[in-house]
Amino acid sequence: MKYLLALLTVLALIQPGMAQNALPQTFLDGKSVVLISNSPQARPLLSWEALAHEFHPALVSAGGDPIAYYELESVVISEEVQAGFATMFSKRMVSSIVILTRKANGNVTLNIGPFSNNKSMIPTNGMWSMEAGSIQQLNETLTVMGQSIKSKNLMVLEVPEFPSGANATASAAQRYLNRNPLNLDVFKLGIPLSGSAGESGYLNTFRYDLLGKSEESVLAEQNAEKNGLQAIFSQLYPHQVEFLTVPKTDAALIGERIQFVLMRVEAREADLMQNMGLATDNLTDGDRIVVKYYIRFLVRNELYIGPVWDADPDWRKSLENFLNNLKIK
């Protein structure tokens, strides 16, 4: 009876429009990497690694070959780190990206898509998706699905593995420059608003605190963010700026005389400093979550973090610090 109910759940929750509600063929025919975003408010309290251990047997039962597990937040910490992970996944011939999101209320969402072999990781539409009220319900549903699935994945791992992402972060660190860019007075500075990061930023929308937000909610946040940003820039930045509300390619931005783009990352301070090639010896609390701004020079794809470390938990304070430090010669 329990499995029958789980099967009915499958039919109810799988996204409409998927052919015969089948799992993606790339998932059944090749290796997968699993990215987990786990809310610290969810109960029972589980680390993302513990969640992986609970999830792994069911994913294998459903026909998958998950070869590596990572915390989503550590992968999307910046475009540069994300590109480094993509290179790693390409070398391991990954064919699918599996994303497990556990929200604060305990609900879980599973998304599976083909690996794009570039820093975007996944397509911006056509993801296979299903939801459940708990990880246990999701596991039961996947187990039932696996009973009627023919998978080509035969030699699979019995337990989840958590490979190091050091190579991905190390390659990103080499591109950060601990100084200010030149010619900010000549070209416009593009300022992306929430939701305008482009294809490479789409992966970030699967975070537990962002997944499922409505378009109206995103637009309202953009307007509030833009008002706050305009107030700060009008006081502290004397050059031209342009707010970016929709994704644009680098070529399109350059064609509009935007050669610099303001970038924002939010993560544990020690992780950010290490990813940017900086020493963390003087940190008093490396675990605090901070916001850091930097500038990407599109023509050379150089990343300028400024001459002084200026991250702060308050994004407004962090931005004010960064803009003031742009005046340092």
N, C-alpha and C positions, 0 to 999 in steps of 0.2 A: 504493500500500500504506500509506504514511504517513497519508493522509487517511482511509483505511478504519479504521485503528487509532484515529484521533482520533474518528471517528464512534462507534465502539464505546465509547470513553471517555465521550462525551456521554450515551449511553444508560445507562451504569453510574453516572454521578455526579450527574445531575440529580435533584433531590429527588423522591422518590416522591409520587404524588398530584397532580402538576401535569398539567393537561389536555394530553394528547398531547405531554408534555415541551416544550411551546412556550414561547418567551420571552413575557413579559407584553405584552399589547397596548398598554399605556401606554408601554412602552419602544419599540415599533415605530411608534407613531403620534404621537410628540411628543418634546419636548426632554428631555434628561437632564443631571443634574449628577453628576459622579463624585467620590467621596470616597475617598482612599487612605490606608491605614494600613500603613506599611512598617517592618518591624523592622530596626534598625541592625545586628543580628547576622546577618542573612541574607546569603548569598553566592550569586553575585557581589555585591559591594557596589554598591548603586544608591541614588541619592537618590529621593525620591518623585516628583520632577519627571521624572527619567530613566525611572522606571517608567511614568509616564503616557505618555511618548513611545513606549515599547515597546508599550503596551497599546492606544493610541488606534486604530491602523489595524484591528486585529481587532474592536474594539467597533463601529466603523463598518461593517465587513464583515458583522457579525451583524445589521445593520439599525438600529443606534442613531444618535442625533443628540446626542452629548455636546458641550454648549456651554461647559462650564467644569469645571476640575479644582481641587480643594482638598485640603489635607492634613486628614484626619479629625480629628487631634488639635487643630488650630486652630479647628475648628468646634465641638467638644464641650467646649471649655475651660470653659464655664459655661452654665447654662440661658439666661442673658441674651444671651450671644453667639450661642448656637444659635437663639434667637428672632430675632435680627437677621439671621442668614443666611436663615432661613425667609422673612422678609419680602422679602429680595432675590430669592429664588428664585420667590416668588409673582409679583412684578412682571415677571419674565422668562418667566412662564407655563410653568414647568417641570412636567413630568408624571411623571417618574421619578427616583428616587435610585438610583445605582449605587455599590456599595461594594466596593472591592478591598482585601483584606487579605493581606499577605505576612508569614508567620510566620518565626520565627528559623531554622527548618529549610529555608526556601525554598519550602515549600508555599504555594499561593495559594488563596483562597476568593473567589468572586464572588457577591455578593448583589444582587438587583434588586427594588425594590418601588415602588409608586405613591407619589408625593409627597403628604403629608397636608395641605399648605398651612398647617401650624402648626408650632410649635417641636418637636413630636415627630418631624417629618420623614417617618417611615416607620411602618407598622403593626407591632404587636408579634407578629404571626403572619402566615403566608401569603407570606413572602418567597420569591422564586425563587432557587435557590442551586445552585452547582456548585463542585467542587474540582479542583485539578490539582497535580502535583508540582513545577511551575515555571511561571513566566509564559510561557515558550515553549510548553509543553504547552497551557496555557489558550488562548493565541492561536490555535494550530492548531485546537483544538476549535471555537472561535467562528467561525473562517474557514470550516470545513466546514459548520457550522450555517447560516451565511449563504447558502450555495448553494441552500438549499431554503426560504428565507424571503422572503415578500413584505412589504416595508417601505414605509410612506408617507413615510419620511424621505429626501428626495431631495437637498436642498441642505444638505450637511453640511460641517463644517470639515475641512480636510485635515490639520491639525496641532492638537495640544491647545492650549487657551488657559488661562491662569492669571490670572483677574481678581482685582483687589484685594478683600479683605474688610474694608477700612477702614470702610466705612459700617456694617457689622454690629457691629464692635467699638466704634465711636464711639457708636452709639445705646445700647449696653450701659453704657458708661462714665458716661453721664449719670445713671444710677440708683444708682451707688455713693456712699455717704455716709461721709466720713472722720471718723466719730465713733461713740460707743456708743449703742445703743438705750435707751429708757426702759421702765420697768415690767417688767423681767425678773423682779422679785420677785412680780408679780401673776399672770402666765400661765406655763404650762409651756413649756419649750424642747424641741422635738422633735429627736431625734438619729438621722438615717437611717443604717442600716447598709448595707454593700455589697449591691447588688441591689435596694434598696428605693426607688430614686429616682423610680419611676413611669415613665410612657410617654416623657417627655422624656429620661429617662436611658437608654432602651433603645439609642439610637444609639451610646452609649459602649461597649456590649458587643461591638462589632465591631472594637475596637482589637486590634492584633496580640498583645498580652499578655493579653487577656481572652477572645477568641473561642474557643468550644469548651469552656469550663470546665463541668464537671458540676455538677448541683444539689448533690450531696454536698460538692463542693469549695467552692462558694459558701457553704453553710451552715457548714462548718468555719471558713472565713475570717470569717464573721459572728460566730461565737462567740468567736474569738480577738480580733477587733476590739472586740467588746462588753466583754470582760474588761479590755482595755487602756484603753478609754474610761471604764469605770466607776471604775477606780482613779484616773484623773486627775481626773474630775469630783467624786469623793467628797472629794478634797483641796482643790480649787480653786474649786468652784462651789457656792454655798450655797442655790441655789433649786431648784425642781422641774424634773426632766427626765423624758422618756419616750423610750425607744429604739423606733425604727420599723423593723420587719422586713419589712413589705410595703408596696407603694405605696398611698397614700391621697390623695384630692383635698384641695385647700386648704379647701374647705367642711367636709369630714369632720374635718379636723384642728382647725379653729376650733370645731366642735361639741364637741370633746373638750377644750376650753380650751387648745389648743396654738396660740398666735398667733405663736410664733417658731420658726424651724427653723435648725439649725446646718448650714451649707453648707461643703463642702470642694472645693477645686480644686487640681490638680497640673499644673504646666507650667513652661516657661522663665520665670525670674523677671522678665526685662525685658518679656516678653509680658504677664504677669499685671499688672504695674504699669501698663503702657500701657492695657490693657483696663479697668483700674479708675480711669483718669484721673489717675494719679500720674506725677511726673517720675522719670526714671531716671538723672539726671546723676551721682548719687553711688554707683551700683552698681559694684562691682569686677569682678563676673562675671555679666553679665546672662544668660548661657547656662546657668547652673546650674539644675537642676530642683528646684523647691521646692514645698512644700505650704502653702496659705494657707486659713485658716478665716475665715468671716464669717457674719453672721446675717441671715436674710431675715425681715422683718416681713410676715406674710401679708396682713393687712387692707389695708395700703397698698402692698404689693409693693415695699417699700424694702429696700435692701441696705446693711448696716452693716459696714464693714471695720475699724472701730476707729481711734483717734486716732494709733496708732503702727504703722509697717510691721513685722510680726512673723513673716513667712514664714521657713521653714527647711526644709532637705532632709529632716530627720527629722520625721515627722508628730507624734510625741509632743512634741518640743520646740516645734514650731509651735503645737500646741494649748495647751500650757502657757503659752506667750507670750501667746496670744490671750486666754485666760481671766484671766490676771493683768492684762492691759491693760483688761479690762472694768471693773476697779475704778477706772480713771482717770475723774475727774469732768470 
